[in-house]
Amino acid sequence: MPPGPLRLSVLVTLSLGAGLAGAGEQLTPSMLAQQADSAVLVTVSLSGPQPEITVDEWLFGSPQPVRADWIGLCLPGRALLLDWQARYGNFPGSQVLWRQALAEGSYRAVAVLRERAGRSSPFCETETLLAEHWVAHPGHAAWRAAFEGVLETRRPPPTTGRAPPCNMISPGN
């Protein structure tokens, strides 16, 4: 099947199914943070012919170039949002956010990235329809606090910039 909105629609249907039954896990912020290789706050612009992603802040991991193929289930573009509006009426809170994003021409969201075969890609499951990772979501602050709380436990300890103490005795002492 050729790439494009139709293929994404088929993938959404196959992945999410009717009413999300058997569609996959709904990952908590903690589960997402445990599996993240990187995390980034982005703005997705829906104004042009193709969605564009702008990095607002790297939250975790090493900064890397943004790729056009980050647009998809985790960071939906205009076509997918329109499809979700028609298909998922059982998400009234998300419907409000999707309509708002379409009307304003953009939205901000946290993207959880995983690296596979040397490429980073957004990672999500059925929780993406809840849009709690969107900054405009009323529960985003709590979602983000839980997410970043787990990320903090995964950060390496800060370095002091000093060499560790040396217990060696130099010759002649």
Contacts in CASP RR format, 6 or more apart in sequence:
PFRMAT RR
TARGET T0000
AUTHOR 0000-0000-0000
METHOD contacts of the structure
MODEL  1
MPPGPLRLSVLVTLSLGAGLAGAGEQLTPSMLAQQADSAVLVTVSLSGPQ
PEITVDEWLFGSPQPVRADWIGLCLPGRALLLDWQARYGNFPGSQVLWRQ
ALAEGSYRAVAVLRERAGRSSPFCETETLLAEHWVAHPGHAAWRAAFEGV
LETRRPPPTTGRAPPCNMISPGN
1 7 0 8 1.000
1 10 0 8 1.000
5 79 0 8 1.000
5 80 0 8 1.000
5 83 0 8 1.000
8 72 0 8 1.000
8 73 0 8 1.000
8 79 0 8 1.000
8 80 0 8 1.000
8 83 0 8 1.000
9 79 0 8 1.000
9 80 0 8 1.000
9 83 0 8 1.000
11 73 0 8 1.000
12 73 0 8 1.000
12 80 0 8 1.000
12 83 0 8 1.000
12 84 0 8 1.000
12 87 0 8 1.000
15 23 0 8 1.000
15 24 0 8 1.000
15 73 0 8 1.000
15 126 0 8 1.000
16 23 0 8 1.000
16 126 0 8 1.000
16 129 0 8 1.000
17 23 0 8 1.000
19 90 0 8 1.000
20 26 0 8 1.000
20 126 0 8 1.000
20 129 0 8 1.000
23 125 0 8 1.000
23 126 0 8 1.000
24 125 0 8 1.000
24 126 0 8 1.000
25 31 0 8 1.000
25 125 0 8 1.000
25 126 0 8 1.000
26 125 0 8 1.000
26 126 0 8 1.000
26 127 0 8 1.000
26 130 0 8 1.000
27 35 0 8 1.000
27 124 0 8 1.000
27 125 0 8 1.000
27 127 0 8 1.000
28 127 0 8 1.000
28 146 0 8 1.000
29 132 0 8 1.000
29 143 0 8 1.000
29 144 0 8 1.000
29 146 0 8 1.000
29 147 0 8 1.000
29 150 0 8 1.000
30 146 0 8 1.000
30 147 0 8 1.000
30 150 0 8 1.000
32 112 0 8 1.000
32 123 0 8 1.000
32 124 0 8 1.000
32 127 0 8 1.000
32 147 0 8 1.000
33 39 0 8 1.000
33 60 0 8 1.000
33 112 0 8 1.000
33 146 0 8 1.000
33 147 0 8 1.000
33 148 0 8 1.000
33 149 0 8 1.000
33 150 0 8 1.000
33 151 0 8 1.000
33 154 0 8 1.000
34 150 0 8 1.000
34 154 0 8 1.000
35 112 0 8 1.000
35 114 0 8 1.000
35 123 0 8 1.000
36 60 0 8 1.000
36 112 0 8 1.000
36 113 0 8 1.000
36 114 0 8 1.000
36 123 0 8 1.000
36 151 0 8 1.000
37 61 0 8 1.000
37 113 0 8 1.000
37 114 0 8 1.000
37 115 0 8 1.000
37 120 0 8 1.000
38 58 0 8 1.000
38 60 0 8 1.000
38 61 0 8 1.000
38 62 0 8 1.000
38 64 0 8 1.000
38 113 0 8 1.000
38 115 0 8 1.000
38 120 0 8 1.000
39 58 0 8 1.000
39 59 0 8 1.000
39 60 0 8 1.000
39 61 0 8 1.000
39 110 0 8 1.000
39 111 0 8 1.000
39 112 0 8 1.000
39 113 0 8 1.000
39 147 0 8 1.000
39 151 0 8 1.000
40 55 0 8 1.000
40 56 0 8 1.000
40 57 0 8 1.000
40 58 0 8 1.000
40 59 0 8 1.000
40 110 0 8 1.000
40 111 0 8 1.000
40 113 0 8 1.000
41 55 0 8 1.000
41 56 0 8 1.000
41 57 0 8 1.000
41 59 0 8 1.000
41 108 0 8 1.000
41 109 0 8 1.000
41 110 0 8 1.000
41 111 0 8 1.000
41 135 0 8 1.000
42 53 0 8 1.000
42 54 0 8 1.000
42 55 0 8 1.000
42 56 0 8 1.000
42 66 0 8 1.000
42 75 0 8 1.000
42 108 0 8 1.000
42 109 0 8 1.000
42 110 0 8 1.000
42 111 0 8 1.000
43 53 0 8 1.000
43 54 0 8 1.000
43 56 0 8 1.000
43 106 0 8 1.000
43 107 0 8 1.000
43 108 0 8 1.000
44 51 0 8 1.000
44 52 0 8 1.000
44 53 0 8 1.000
44 71 0 8 1.000
44 75 0 8 1.000
44 76 0 8 1.000
44 77 0 8 1.000
44 101 0 8 1.000
44 106 0 8 1.000
44 107 0 8 1.000
44 108 0 8 1.000
44 109 0 8 1.000
45 51 0 8 1.000
45 52 0 8 1.000
45 53 0 8 1.000
45 54 0 8 1.000
45 105 0 8 1.000
45 106 0 8 1.000
46 77 0 8 1.000
46 78 0 8 1.000
46 81 0 8 1.000
46 101 0 8 1.000
46 102 0 8 1.000
46 105 0 8 1.000
46 106 0 8 1.000
46 107 0 8 1.000
47 105 0 8 1.000
47 106 0 8 1.000
50 68 0 8 1.000
50 71 0 8 1.000
51 71 0 8 1.000
51 75 0 8 1.000
51 77 0 8 1.000
51 78 0 8 1.000
53 66 0 8 1.000
53 68 0 8 1.000
53 70 0 8 1.000
53 71 0 8 1.000
53 75 0 8 1.000
54 66 0 8 1.000
55 63 0 8 1.000
55 66 0 8 1.000
56 108 0 8 1.000
59 110 0 8 1.000
59 148 0 8 1.000
59 151 0 8 1.000
60 151 0 8 1.000
60 154 0 8 1.000
60 155 0 8 1.000
64 120 0 8 1.000
67 119 0 8 1.000
67 120 0 8 1.000
69 121 0 8 1.000
70 111 0 8 1.000
70 121 0 8 1.000
70 122 0 8 1.000
71 77 0 8 1.000
72 80 0 8 1.000
72 122 0 8 1.000
73 80 0 8 1.000
73 122 0 8 1.000
73 124 0 8 1.000
73 128 0 8 1.000
74 111 0 8 1.000
74 112 0 8 1.000
74 122 0 8 1.000
74 123 0 8 1.000
74 124 0 8 1.000
74 128 0 8 1.000
75 109 0 8 1.000
75 111 0 8 1.000
75 122 0 8 1.000
76 84 0 8 1.000
76 128 0 8 1.000
78 102 0 8 1.000
81 98 0 8 1.000
81 101 0 8 1.000
81 102 0 8 1.000
82 102 0 8 1.000
84 91 0 8 1.000
84 94 0 8 1.000
84 98 0 8 1.000
84 129 0 8 1.000
85 95 0 8 1.000
85 98 0 8 1.000
85 99 0 8 1.000
85 102 0 8 1.000
88 94 0 8 1.000
88 95 0 8 1.000
88 129 0 8 1.000
89 95 0 8 1.000
91 129 0 8 1.000
91 130 0 8 1.000
93 131 0 8 1.000
94 129 0 8 1.000
94 130 0 8 1.000
94 131 0 8 1.000
97 107 0 8 1.000
97 131 0 8 1.000
97 134 0 8 1.000
97 136 0 8 1.000
97 137 0 8 1.000
98 131 0 8 1.000
100 107 0 8 1.000
100 136 0 8 1.000
101 107 0 8 1.000
101 134 0 8 1.000
101 136 0 8 1.000
107 134 0 8 1.000
107 135 0 8 1.000
107 136 0 8 1.000
108 134 0 8 1.000
108 135 0 8 1.000
108 136 0 8 1.000
109 131 0 8 1.000
109 133 0 8 1.000
109 134 0 8 1.000
109 135 0 8 1.000
110 133 0 8 1.000
110 135 0 8 1.000
110 144 0 8 1.000
110 147 0 8 1.000
111 122 0 8 1.000
111 133 0 8 1.000
112 122 0 8 1.000
112 123 0 8 1.000
112 124 0 8 1.000
112 133 0 8 1.000
113 120 0 8 1.000
113 121 0 8 1.000
113 122 0 8 1.000
113 123 0 8 1.000
114 120 0 8 1.000
114 121 0 8 1.000
114 123 0 8 1.000
124 133 0 8 1.000
127 133 0 8 1.000
130 137 0 8 1.000
131 137 0 8 1.000
132 139 0 8 1.000
132 140 0 8 1.000
132 143 0 8 1.000
133 140 0 8 1.000
133 143 0 8 1.000
134 140 0 8 1.000
137 143 0 8 1.000
END
